[in-house]
Amino acid sequence: MSFVKKKKDNQKEINSAYSKAGPYLNITYFFISAMIIFGFVGYKIDQAYGFNFLFLLIGLFVGLSLGFYKLYIVITHIEKDPD
């Protein structure tokens, strides 16, 4: 019986760790997806109008900026409500 209780406690600890890591994983996915999407849009604009990577760089910068903004929002939310 003790083994089952330890296993349940261990599972609760694992679930708690995943729930605490969730917002940070979300930031990572947001960073990557924002940079890919805005970079791709910038690349397509460059192709359409004949620019040399100008809008690609702008798109990557916008995606990076949005990623840092999301990071700021999540960190300030976690500091206000740590649980």
PDB file of N, CA, C and O in Angstrom:
ATOM      1  N   MET A   1       0.817  -1.191   0.000  1.00  0.00           N
ATOM      2  CA  MET A   1       0.000   0.000   0.000  1.00  0.00           C
ATOM      3  C   MET A   1       0.863   1.258   0.000  1.00  0.00           C
ATOM      4  O   MET A   1       0.505   2.268  -0.606  1.00  0.00           O
ATOM      5  N   SER A   2       1.970   1.189   0.665  1.00  0.00           N
ATOM      6  CA  SER A   2       2.874   2.326   0.766  1.00  0.00           C
ATOM      7  C   SER A   2       3.466   2.672  -0.598  1.00  0.00           C
ATOM      8  O   SER A   2       3.679   3.844  -0.909  1.00  0.00           O
ATOM      9  N   PHE A   3       3.731   1.642  -1.414  1.00  0.00           N
ATOM     10  CA  PHE A   3       4.286   1.862  -2.743  1.00  0.00           C
ATOM     11  C   PHE A   3       3.308   2.648  -3.614  1.00  0.00           C
ATOM     12  O   PHE A   3       3.714   3.544  -4.355  1.00  0.00           O
ATOM     13  N   VAL A   4       2.031   2.316  -3.527  1.00  0.00           N
ATOM     14  CA  VAL A   4       1.007   3.006  -4.314  1.00  0.00           C
ATOM     15  C   VAL A   4       0.906   4.466  -3.890  1.00  0.00           C
ATOM     16  O   VAL A   4       0.751   5.348  -4.734  1.00  0.00           O
ATOM     17  N   LYS A   5       0.994   4.723  -2.593  1.00  0.00           N
ATOM     18  CA  LYS A   5       0.913   6.092  -2.093  1.00  0.00           C
ATOM     19  C   LYS A   5       2.115   6.912  -2.573  1.00  0.00           C
ATOM     20  O   LYS A   5       1.961   8.068  -2.965  1.00  0.00           O
ATOM     21  N   LYS A   6       3.311   6.313  -2.543  1.00  0.00           N
ATOM     22  CA  LYS A   6       4.502   7.015  -3.016  1.00  0.00           C
ATOM     23  C   LYS A   6       4.395   7.320  -4.505  1.00  0.00           C
ATOM     24  O   LYS A   6       4.802   8.386  -4.966  1.00  0.00           O
ATOM     25  N   LYS A   7       3.839   6.362  -5.251  1.00  0.00           N
ATOM     26  CA  LYS A   7       3.698   6.559  -6.687  1.00  0.00           C
ATOM     27  C   LYS A   7       2.725   7.702  -6.982  1.00  0.00           C
ATOM     28  O   LYS A   7       2.963   8.500  -7.889  1.00  0.00           O
ATOM     29  N   LYS A   8       1.640   7.784  -6.224  1.00  0.00           N
ATOM     30  CA  LYS A   8       0.677   8.874  -6.415  1.00  0.00           C
ATOM     31  C   LYS A   8       1.293  10.215  -6.038  1.00  0.00           C
ATOM     32  O   LYS A   8       1.074  11.214  -6.723  1.00  0.00           O
ATOM     33  N   ASP A   9       2.064  10.242  -4.950  1.00  0.00           N
ATOM     34  CA  ASP A   9       2.728  11.480  -4.545  1.00  0.00           C
ATOM     35  C   ASP A   9       3.741  11.919  -5.597  1.00  0.00           C
ATOM     36  O   ASP A   9       3.869  13.105  -5.899  1.00  0.00           O
ATOM     37  N   ASN A  10       4.458  10.939  -6.148  1.00  0.00           N
ATOM     38  CA  ASN A  10       5.430  11.243  -7.192  1.00  0.00           C
ATOM     39  C   ASN A  10       4.730  11.805  -8.427  1.00  0.00           C
ATOM     40  O   ASN A  10       5.229  12.743  -9.049  1.00  0.00           O
ATOM     41  N   GLN A  11       3.588  11.243  -8.784  1.00  0.00           N
ATOM     42  CA  GLN A  11       2.831  11.729  -9.940  1.00  0.00           C
ATOM     43  C   GLN A  11       2.322  13.151  -9.694  1.00  0.00           C
ATOM     44  O   GLN A  11       2.293  13.966 -10.616  1.00  0.00           O
ATOM     45  N   LYS A  12       1.926  13.448  -8.469  1.00  0.00           N
ATOM     46  CA  LYS A  12       1.478  14.806  -8.139  1.00  0.00           C
ATOM     47  C   LYS A  12       2.624  15.800  -8.277  1.00  0.00           C
ATOM     48  O   LYS A  12       2.422  16.919  -8.748  1.00  0.00           O
ATOM     49  N   GLU A  13       3.829  15.399  -7.868  1.00  0.00           N
ATOM     50  CA  GLU A  13       4.993  16.274  -8.008  1.00  0.00           C
ATOM     51  C   GLU A  13       5.315  16.526  -9.479  1.00  0.00           C
ATOM     52  O   GLU A  13       5.654  17.646  -9.863  1.00  0.00           O
ATOM     53  N   ILE A  14       5.208  15.488 -10.291  1.00  0.00           N
ATOM     54  CA  ILE A  14       5.469  15.634 -11.723  1.00  0.00           C
ATOM     55  C   ILE A  14       4.433  16.558 -12.352  1.00  0.00           C
ATOM     56  O   ILE A  14       4.782  17.434 -13.143  1.00  0.00           O
ATOM     57  N   ASN A  15       3.171  16.371 -12.008  1.00  0.00           N
ATOM     58  CA  ASN A  15       2.118  17.231 -12.542  1.00  0.00           C
ATOM     59  C   ASN A  15       2.317  18.677 -12.114  1.00  0.00           C
ATOM     60  O   ASN A  15       2.084  19.600 -12.895  1.00  0.00           O
ATOM     61  N   SER A  16       2.745  18.873 -10.881  1.00  0.00           N
ATOM     62  CA  SER A  16       3.002  20.222 -10.384  1.00  0.00           C
ATOM     63  C   SER A  16       4.148  20.872 -11.153  1.00  0.00           C
ATOM     64  O   SER A  16       4.088  22.054 -11.490  1.00  0.00           O
ATOM     65  N   ALA A  17       5.178  20.103 -11.424  1.00  0.00           N
ATOM     66  CA  ALA A  17       6.320  20.639 -12.177  1.00  0.00           C
ATOM     67  C   ALA A  17       5.904  21.035 -13.591  1.00  0.00           C
ATOM     68  O   ALA A  17       6.317  22.083 -14.087  1.00  0.00           O
ATOM     69  N   TYR A  18       5.089  20.205 -14.243  1.00  0.00           N
ATOM     70  CA  TYR A  18       4.616  20.540 -15.584  1.00  0.00           C
ATOM     71  C   TYR A  18       3.737  21.783 -15.571  1.00  0.00           C
ATOM     72  O   TYR A  18       3.828  22.616 -16.473  1.00  0.00           O
ATOM     73  N   SER A  19       2.894  21.915 -14.565  1.00  0.00           N
ATOM     74  CA  SER A  19       2.020  23.086 -14.521  1.00  0.00           C
ATOM     75  C   SER A  19       2.811  24.362 -14.264  1.00  0.00           C
ATOM     76  O   SER A  19       2.422  25.435 -14.726  1.00  0.00           O
ATOM     77  N   LYS A  20       3.911  24.258 -13.534  1.00  0.00           N
ATOM     78  CA  LYS A  20       4.753  25.436 -13.308  1.00  0.00           C
ATOM     79  C   LYS A  20       5.588  25.769 -14.544  1.00  0.00           C
ATOM     80  O   LYS A  20       5.887  26.938 -14.789  1.00  0.00           O
ATOM     81  N   ALA A  21       5.962  24.769 -15.314  1.00  0.00           N
ATOM     82  CA  ALA A  21       6.785  24.992 -16.505  1.00  0.00           C
ATOM     83  C   ALA A  21       5.956  25.425 -17.709  1.00  0.00           C
ATOM     84  O   ALA A  21       6.505  25.941 -18.683  1.00  0.00           O
ATOM     85  N   GLY A  22       4.655  25.224 -17.654  1.00  0.00           N
ATOM     86  CA  GLY A  22       3.782  25.521 -18.782  1.00  0.00           C
ATOM     87  C   GLY A  22       3.906  26.917 -19.356  1.00  0.00           C
ATOM     88  O   GLY A  22       4.076  27.061 -20.567  1.00  0.00           O
ATOM     89  N   PRO A  23       3.828  27.958 -18.527  1.00  0.00           N
ATOM     90  CA  PRO A  23       3.934  29.312 -19.092  1.00  0.00           C
ATOM     91  C   PRO A  23       5.264  29.575 -19.800  1.00  0.00           C
ATOM     92  O   PRO A  23       5.302  30.292 -20.800  1.00  0.00           O
ATOM     93  N   TYR A  24       6.343  29.004 -19.292  1.00  0.00           N
ATOM     94  CA  TYR A  24       7.649  29.215 -19.917  1.00  0.00           C
ATOM     95  C   TYR A  24       7.752  28.467 -21.246  1.00  0.00           C
ATOM     96  O   TYR A  24       8.364  28.962 -22.192  1.00  0.00           O
ATOM     97  N   LEU A  25       7.160  27.287 -21.318  1.00  0.00           N
ATOM     98  CA  LEU A  25       7.129  26.566 -22.586  1.00  0.00           C
ATOM     99  C   LEU A  25       6.286  27.321 -23.602  1.00  0.00           C
ATOM    100  O   LEU A  25       6.613  27.357 -24.788  1.00  0.00           O
ATOM    101  N   ASN A  26       5.204  27.923 -23.132  1.00  0.00           N
ATOM    102  CA  ASN A  26       4.350  28.714 -24.002  1.00  0.00           C
ATOM    103  C   ASN A  26       5.124  29.887 -24.594  1.00  0.00           C
ATOM    104  O   ASN A  26       4.957  30.208 -25.771  1.00  0.00           O
ATOM    105  N   ILE A  27       5.962  30.524 -23.795  1.00  0.00           N
ATOM    106  CA  ILE A  27       6.773  31.636 -24.290  1.00  0.00           C
ATOM    107  C   ILE A  27       7.701  31.156 -25.405  1.00  0.00           C
ATOM    108  O   ILE A  27       7.856  31.832 -26.422  1.00  0.00           O
ATOM    109  N   THR A  28       8.309  30.004 -25.215  1.00  0.00           N
ATOM    110  CA  THR A  28       9.222  29.463 -26.221  1.00  0.00           C
ATOM    111  C   THR A  28       8.502  29.230 -27.539  1.00  0.00           C
ATOM    112  O   THR A  28       8.993  29.618 -28.599  1.00  0.00           O
ATOM    113  N   TYR A  29       7.333  28.594 -27.470  1.00  0.00           N
ATOM    114  CA  TYR A  29       6.564  28.349 -28.688  1.00  0.00           C
ATOM    115  C   TYR A  29       6.132  29.658 -29.335  1.00  0.00           C
ATOM    116  O   TYR A  29       6.122  29.775 -30.560  1.00  0.00           O
ATOM    117  N   PHE A  30       5.775  30.641 -28.514  1.00  0.00           N
ATOM    118  CA  PHE A  30       5.351  31.932 -29.049  1.00  0.00           C
ATOM    119  C   PHE A  30       6.508  32.627 -29.756  1.00  0.00           C
ATOM    120  O   PHE A  30       6.334  33.165 -30.849  1.00  0.00           O
ATOM    121  N   PHE A  31       7.701  32.618 -29.132  1.00  0.00           N
ATOM    122  CA  PHE A  31       8.887  33.220 -29.753  1.00  0.00           C
ATOM    123  C   PHE A  31       9.131  32.604 -31.126  1.00  0.00           C
ATOM    124  O   PHE A  31       9.269  33.314 -32.122  1.00  0.00           O
ATOM    125  N   ILE A  32       9.180  31.298 -31.165  1.00  0.00           N
ATOM    126  CA  ILE A  32       9.508  30.601 -32.407  1.00  0.00           C
ATOM    127  C   ILE A  32       8.451  30.852 -33.474  1.00  0.00           C
ATOM    128  O   ILE A  32       8.781  31.185 -34.613  1.00  0.00           O
ATOM    129  N   SER A  33       7.182  30.693 -33.107  1.00  0.00           N
ATOM    130  CA  SER A  33       6.125  30.851 -34.106  1.00  0.00           C
ATOM    131  C   SER A  33       6.012  32.291 -34.589  1.00  0.00           C
ATOM    132  O   SER A  33       5.796  32.518 -35.780  1.00  0.00           O
ATOM    133  N   ALA A  34       6.152  33.267 -33.702  1.00  0.00           N
ATOM    134  CA  ALA A  34       6.066  34.670 -34.124  1.00  0.00           C
ATOM    135  C   ALA A  34       7.194  35.017 -35.083  1.00  0.00           C
ATOM    136  O   ALA A  34       6.971  35.703 -36.080  1.00  0.00           O
ATOM    137  N   MET A  35       8.397  34.552 -34.794  1.00  0.00           N
ATOM    138  CA  MET A  35       9.519  34.860 -35.679  1.00  0.00           C
ATOM    139  C   MET A  35       9.367  34.160 -37.032  1.00  0.00           C
ATOM    140  O   MET A  35       9.700  34.734 -38.069  1.00  0.00           O
ATOM    141  N   ILE A  36       8.871  32.934 -37.022  1.00  0.00           N
ATOM    142  CA  ILE A  36       8.677  32.219 -38.288  1.00  0.00           C
ATOM    143  C   ILE A  36       7.589  32.890 -39.122  1.00  0.00           C
ATOM    144  O   ILE A  36       7.771  33.119 -40.318  1.00  0.00           O
ATOM    145  N   ILE A  37       6.466  33.204 -38.494  1.00  0.00           N
ATOM    146  CA  ILE A  37       5.343  33.790 -39.239  1.00  0.00           C
ATOM    147  C   ILE A  37       5.702  35.169 -39.785  1.00  0.00           C
ATOM    148  O   ILE A  37       5.536  35.424 -40.978  1.00  0.00           O
ATOM    149  N   PHE A  38       6.195  36.063 -38.920  1.00  0.00           N
ATOM    150  CA  PHE A  38       6.513  37.409 -39.386  1.00  0.00           C
ATOM    151  C   PHE A  38       7.717  37.413 -40.326  1.00  0.00           C
ATOM    152  O   PHE A  38       7.777  38.227 -41.248  1.00  0.00           O
ATOM    153  N   GLY A  39       8.665  36.525 -40.106  1.00  0.00           N
ATOM    154  CA  GLY A  39       9.787  36.408 -41.026  1.00  0.00           C
ATOM    155  C   GLY A  39       9.340  35.934 -42.396  1.00  0.00           C
ATOM    156  O   GLY A  39       9.829  36.421 -43.416  1.00  0.00           O
ATOM    157  N   PHE A  40       8.415  34.986 -42.424  1.00  0.00           N
ATOM    158  CA  PHE A  40       7.895  34.482 -43.695  1.00  0.00           C
ATOM    159  C   PHE A  40       7.113  35.561 -44.438  1.00  0.00           C
ATOM    160  O   PHE A  40       7.257  35.720 -45.650  1.00  0.00           O
ATOM    161  N   VAL A  41       6.285  36.298 -43.703  1.00  0.00           N
ATOM    162  CA  VAL A  41       5.527  37.387 -44.330  1.00  0.00           C
ATOM    163  C   VAL A  41       6.489  38.434 -44.893  1.00  0.00           C
ATOM    164  O   VAL A  41       6.299  38.918 -46.009  1.00  0.00           O
ATOM    165  N   GLY A  42       7.513  38.781 -44.127  1.00  0.00           N
ATOM    166  CA  GLY A  42       8.509  39.729 -44.618  1.00  0.00           C
ATOM    167  C   GLY A  42       9.243  39.218 -45.844  1.00  0.00           C
ATOM    168  O   GLY A  42       9.523  39.978 -46.771  1.00  0.00           O
ATOM    169  N   TYR A  43       9.553  37.934 -45.848  1.00  0.00           N
ATOM    170  CA  TYR A  43      10.227  37.320 -46.995  1.00  0.00           C
ATOM    171  C   TYR A  43       9.354  37.401 -48.246  1.00  0.00           C
ATOM    172  O   TYR A  43       9.839  37.711 -49.334  1.00  0.00           O
ATOM    173  N   LYS A  44       8.059  37.117 -48.077  1.00  0.00           N
ATOM    174  CA  LYS A  44       7.139  37.168 -49.215  1.00  0.00           C
ATOM    175  C   LYS A  44       6.975  38.599 -49.733  1.00  0.00           C
ATOM    176  O   LYS A  44       6.870  38.812 -50.940  1.00  0.00           O
ATOM    177  N   ILE A  45       6.953  39.575 -48.827  1.00  0.00           N
ATOM    178  CA  ILE A  45       6.882  40.978 -49.254  1.00  0.00           C
ATOM    179  C   ILE A  45       8.150  41.348 -50.024  1.00  0.00           C
ATOM    180  O   ILE A  45       8.083  42.036 -51.043  1.00  0.00           O
ATOM    181  N   ASP A  46       9.295  40.894 -49.539  1.00  0.00           N
ATOM    182  CA  ASP A  46      10.555  41.142 -50.251  1.00  0.00           C
ATOM    183  C   ASP A  46      10.526  40.543 -51.652  1.00  0.00           C
ATOM    184  O   ASP A  46      10.972  41.173 -52.611  1.00  0.00           O
ATOM    185  N   GLN A  47      10.004  39.336 -51.766  1.00  0.00           N
ATOM    186  CA  GLN A  47       9.919  38.700 -53.080  1.00  0.00           C
ATOM    187  C   GLN A  47       8.977  39.462 -54.002  1.00  0.00           C
ATOM    188  O   GLN A  47       9.266  39.636 -55.186  1.00  0.00           O
ATOM    189  N   ALA A  48       7.849  39.916 -53.460  1.00  0.00           N
ATOM    190  CA  ALA A  48       6.846  40.579 -54.280  1.00  0.00           C
ATOM    191  C   ALA A  48       7.327  41.937 -54.791  1.00  0.00           C
ATOM    192  O   ALA A  48       7.038  42.307 -55.929  1.00  0.00           O
ATOM    193  N   TYR A  49       8.050  42.673 -53.968  1.00  0.00           N
ATOM    194  CA  TYR A  49       8.444  44.030 -54.337  1.00  0.00           C
ATOM    195  C   TYR A  49       9.925  44.175 -54.675  1.00  0.00           C
ATOM    196  O   TYR A  49      10.382  45.282 -54.957  1.00  0.00           O
ATOM    197  N   GLY A  50      10.674  43.093 -54.652  1.00  0.00           N
ATOM    198  CA  GLY A  50      12.060  43.109 -55.089  1.00  0.00           C
ATOM    199  C   GLY A  50      13.055  43.702 -54.102  1.00  0.00           C
ATOM    200  O   GLY A  50      14.141  44.124 -54.501  1.00  0.00           O
ATOM    201  N   PHE A  51      12.708  43.741 -52.837  1.00  0.00           N
ATOM    202  CA  PHE A  51      13.656  44.234 -51.834  1.00  0.00           C
ATOM    203  C   PHE A  51      14.633  43.122 -51.468  1.00  0.00           C
ATOM    204  O   PHE A  51      14.358  41.940 -51.672  1.00  0.00           O
ATOM    205  N   ASN A  52      15.768  43.522 -50.928  1.00  0.00           N
ATOM    206  CA  ASN A  52      16.790  42.561 -50.530  1.00  0.00           C
ATOM    207  C   ASN A  52      16.761  42.348 -49.024  1.00  0.00           C
ATOM    208  O   ASN A  52      17.525  42.990 -48.303  1.00  0.00           O
ATOM    209  N   PHE A  53      15.925  41.491 -48.544  1.00  0.00           N
ATOM    210  CA  PHE A  53      15.844  41.084 -47.140  1.00  0.00           C
ATOM    211  C   PHE A  53      15.440  42.195 -46.172  1.00  0.00           C
ATOM    212  O   PHE A  53      15.576  42.028 -44.960  1.00  0.00           O
ATOM    213  N   LEU A  54      14.952  43.313 -46.676  1.00  0.00           N
ATOM    214  CA  LEU A  54      14.555  44.409 -45.799  1.00  0.00           C
ATOM    215  C   LEU A  54      13.368  44.007 -44.934  1.00  0.00           C
ATOM    216  O   LEU A  54      13.424  44.116 -43.709  1.00  0.00           O
ATOM    217  N   PHE A  55      12.296  43.543 -45.565  1.00  0.00           N
ATOM    218  CA  PHE A  55      11.104  43.194 -44.802  1.00  0.00           C
ATOM    219  C   PHE A  55      11.261  41.879 -44.051  1.00  0.00           C
ATOM    220  O   PHE A  55      10.573  41.649 -43.057  1.00  0.00           O
ATOM    221  N   LEU A  56      12.148  41.024 -44.509  1.00  0.00           N
ATOM    222  CA  LEU A  56      12.462  39.815 -43.745  1.00  0.00           C
ATOM    223  C   LEU A  56      13.041  40.198 -42.392  1.00  0.00           C
ATOM    224  O   LEU A  56      12.625  39.671 -41.360  1.00  0.00           O
ATOM    225  N   LEU A  57      13.998  41.112 -42.397  1.00  0.00           N
ATOM    226  CA  LEU A  57      14.598  41.563 -41.138  1.00  0.00           C
ATOM    227  C   LEU A  57      13.585  42.300 -40.273  1.00  0.00           C
ATOM    228  O   LEU A  57      13.570  42.139 -39.052  1.00  0.00           O
ATOM    229  N   ILE A  58      12.737  43.112 -40.906  1.00  0.00           N
ATOM    230  CA  ILE A  58      11.693  43.807 -40.144  1.00  0.00           C
ATOM    231  C   ILE A  58      10.739  42.795 -39.529  1.00  0.00           C
ATOM    232  O   ILE A  58      10.355  42.930 -38.367  1.00  0.00           O
ATOM    233  N   GLY A  59      10.353  41.778 -40.299  1.00  0.00           N
ATOM    234  CA  GLY A  59       9.453  40.743 -39.786  1.00  0.00           C
ATOM    235  C   GLY A  59      10.059  39.972 -38.632  1.00  0.00           C
ATOM    236  O   GLY A  59       9.384  39.695 -37.641  1.00  0.00           O
ATOM    237  N   LEU A  60      11.335  39.622 -38.756  1.00  0.00           N
ATOM    238  CA  LEU A  60      12.007  38.920 -37.660  1.00  0.00           C
ATOM    239  C   LEU A  60      12.088  39.798 -36.414  1.00  0.00           C
ATOM    240  O   LEU A  60      11.911  39.316 -35.295  1.00  0.00           O
ATOM    241  N   PHE A  61      12.356  41.084 -36.613  1.00  0.00           N
ATOM    242  CA  PHE A  61      12.423  42.009 -35.482  1.00  0.00           C
ATOM    243  C   PHE A  61      11.056  42.164 -34.812  1.00  0.00           C
ATOM    244  O   PHE A  61      10.971  42.213 -33.585  1.00  0.00           O
ATOM    245  N   VAL A  62       9.996  42.240 -35.602  1.00  0.00           N
ATOM    246  CA  VAL A  62       8.643  42.334 -35.035  1.00  0.00           C
ATOM    247  C   VAL A  62       8.313  41.062 -34.261  1.00  0.00           C
ATOM    248  O   VAL A  62       7.772  41.137 -33.158  1.00  0.00           O
ATOM    249  N   GLY A  63       8.628  39.904 -34.816  1.00  0.00           N
ATOM    250  CA  GLY A  63       8.390  38.645 -34.112  1.00  0.00           C
ATOM    251  C   GLY A  63       9.171  38.556 -32.818  1.00  0.00           C
ATOM    252  O   GLY A  63       8.646  38.098 -31.803  1.00  0.00           O
ATOM    253  N   LEU A  64      10.418  38.988 -32.845  1.00  0.00           N
ATOM    254  CA  LEU A  64      11.248  38.989 -31.643  1.00  0.00           C
ATOM    255  C   LEU A  64      10.689  39.961 -30.605  1.00  0.00           C
ATOM    256  O   LEU A  64      10.652  39.651 -29.414  1.00  0.00           O
ATOM    257  N   SER A  65      10.260  41.124 -31.057  1.00  0.00           N
ATOM    258  CA  SER A  65       9.685  42.114 -30.140  1.00  0.00           C
ATOM    259  C   SER A  65       8.414  41.589 -29.486  1.00  0.00           C
ATOM    260  O   SER A  65       8.210  41.765 -28.285  1.00  0.00           O
ATOM    261  N   LEU A  66       7.565  40.949 -30.273  1.00  0.00           N
ATOM    262  CA  LEU A  66       6.350  40.365 -29.702  1.00  0.00           C
ATOM    263  C   LEU A  66       6.682  39.259 -28.705  1.00  0.00           C
ATOM    264  O   LEU A  66       6.000  39.106 -27.692  1.00  0.00           O
ATOM    265  N   GLY A  67       7.719  38.496 -28.991  1.00  0.00           N
ATOM    266  CA  GLY A  67       8.151  37.457 -28.059  1.00  0.00           C
ATOM    267  C   GLY A  67       8.612  38.032 -26.735  1.00  0.00           C
ATOM    268  O   GLY A  67       8.269  37.507 -25.676  1.00  0.00           O
ATOM    269  N   PHE A  68       9.385  39.106 -26.784  1.00  0.00           N
ATOM    270  CA  PHE A  68       9.828  39.745 -25.544  1.00  0.00           C
ATOM    271  C   PHE A  68       8.663  40.390 -24.798  1.00  0.00           C
ATOM    272  O   PHE A  68       8.642  40.407 -23.568  1.00  0.00           O
ATOM    273  N   TYR A  69       7.698  40.920 -25.541  1.00  0.00           N
ATOM    274  CA  TYR A  69       6.509  41.488 -24.900  1.00  0.00           C
ATOM    275  C   TYR A  69       5.728  40.393 -24.176  1.00  0.00           C
ATOM    276  O   TYR A  69       5.279  40.587 -23.046  1.00  0.00           O
ATOM    277  N   LYS A  70       5.569  39.253 -24.825  1.00  0.00           N
ATOM    278  CA  LYS A  70       4.876  38.119 -24.199  1.00  0.00           C
ATOM    279  C   LYS A  70       5.645  37.647 -22.964  1.00  0.00           C
ATOM    280  O   LYS A  70       5.033  37.320 -21.947  1.00  0.00           O
ATOM    281  N   LEU A  71       6.960  37.609 -23.039  1.00  0.00           N
ATOM    282  CA  LEU A  71       7.785  37.237 -21.893  1.00  0.00           C
ATOM    283  C   LEU A  71       7.548  38.197 -20.733  1.00  0.00           C
ATOM    284  O   LEU A  71       7.393  37.764 -19.591  1.00  0.00           O
ATOM    285  N   TYR A  72       7.519  39.489 -21.015  1.00  0.00           N
ATOM    286  CA  TYR A  72       7.270  40.499 -19.985  1.00  0.00           C
ATOM    287  C   TYR A  72       5.897  40.300 -19.342  1.00  0.00           C
ATOM    288  O   TYR A  72       5.766  40.364 -18.120  1.00  0.00           O
ATOM    289  N   ILE A  73       4.886  40.061 -20.159  1.00  0.00           N
ATOM    290  CA  ILE A  73       3.524  39.864 -19.642  1.00  0.00           C
ATOM    291  C   ILE A  73       3.469  38.640 -18.737  1.00  0.00           C
ATOM    292  O   ILE A  73       2.892  38.707 -17.652  1.00  0.00           O
ATOM    293  N   VAL A  74       4.049  37.540 -19.155  1.00  0.00           N
ATOM    294  CA  VAL A  74       4.006  36.308 -18.359  1.00  0.00           C
ATOM    295  C   VAL A  74       4.775  36.480 -17.055  1.00  0.00           C
ATOM    296  O   VAL A  74       4.302  36.051 -16.002  1.00  0.00           O
ATOM    297  N   ILE A  75       5.942  37.095 -17.107  1.00  0.00           N
ATOM    298  CA  ILE A  75       6.742  37.258 -15.888  1.00  0.00           C
ATOM    299  C   ILE A  75       6.050  38.184 -14.901  1.00  0.00           C
ATOM    300  O   ILE A  75       6.047  37.909 -13.701  1.00  0.00           O
ATOM    301  N   THR A  76       5.466  39.275 -15.378  1.00  0.00           N
ATOM    302  CA  THR A  76       4.766  40.171 -14.449  1.00  0.00           C
ATOM    303  C   THR A  76       3.533  39.496 -13.872  1.00  0.00           C
ATOM    304  O   THR A  76       3.181  39.735 -12.717  1.00  0.00           O
ATOM    305  N   HIS A  77       2.873  38.657 -14.659  1.00  0.00           N
ATOM    306  CA  HIS A  77       1.710  37.924 -14.146  1.00  0.00           C
ATOM    307  C   HIS A  77       2.134  36.906 -13.090  1.00  0.00           C
ATOM    308  O   HIS A  77       1.454  36.742 -12.077  1.00  0.00           O
ATOM    309  N   ILE A  78       3.247  36.227 -13.322  1.00  0.00           N
ATOM    310  CA  ILE A  78       3.734  35.234 -12.359  1.00  0.00           C
ATOM    311  C   ILE A  78       4.185  35.914 -11.073  1.00  0.00           C
ATOM    312  O   ILE A  78       3.971  35.380  -9.985  1.00  0.00           O
ATOM    313  N   GLU A  79       4.810  37.092 -11.183  1.00  0.00           N
ATOM    314  CA  GLU A  79       5.243  37.804  -9.980  1.00  0.00           C
ATOM    315  C   GLU A  79       4.057  38.278  -9.154  1.00  0.00           C
ATOM    316  O   GLU A  79       4.127  38.294  -7.925  1.00  0.00           O
ATOM    317  N   LYS A  80       2.963  38.666  -9.816  1.00  0.00           N
ATOM    318  CA  LYS A  80       1.775  39.110  -9.088  1.00  0.00           C
ATOM    319  C   LYS A  80       1.076  37.943  -8.410  1.00  0.00           C
ATOM    320  O   LYS A  80       0.603  38.062  -7.280  1.00  0.00           O
ATOM    321  N   ASP A  81       1.013  36.809  -9.112  1.00  0.00           N
ATOM    322  CA  ASP A  81       0.309  35.633  -8.602  1.00  0.00           C
ATOM    323  C   ASP A  81       1.217  34.415  -8.746  1.00  0.00           C
ATOM    324  O   ASP A  81       1.113  33.703  -9.744  1.00  0.00           O
ATOM    325  N   PRO A  82       2.104  34.149  -7.786  1.00  0.00           N
ATOM    326  CA  PRO A  82       3.078  33.061  -7.938  1.00  0.00           C
ATOM    327  C   PRO A  82       2.452  31.671  -7.972  1.00  0.00           C
ATOM    328  O   PRO A  82       3.098  30.736  -8.444  1.00  0.00           O
ATOM    329  N   ASP A  83       1.252  31.500  -7.504  1.00  0.00           N
ATOM    330  CA  ASP A  83       0.617  30.170  -7.532  1.00  0.00           C
ATOM    331  C   ASP A  83      -0.246  30.080  -8.708  1.00  0.00           C
ATOM    332  O   ASP A  83      -0.879  29.049  -8.931  1.00  0.00           O
TER     333      ASP A  83
END
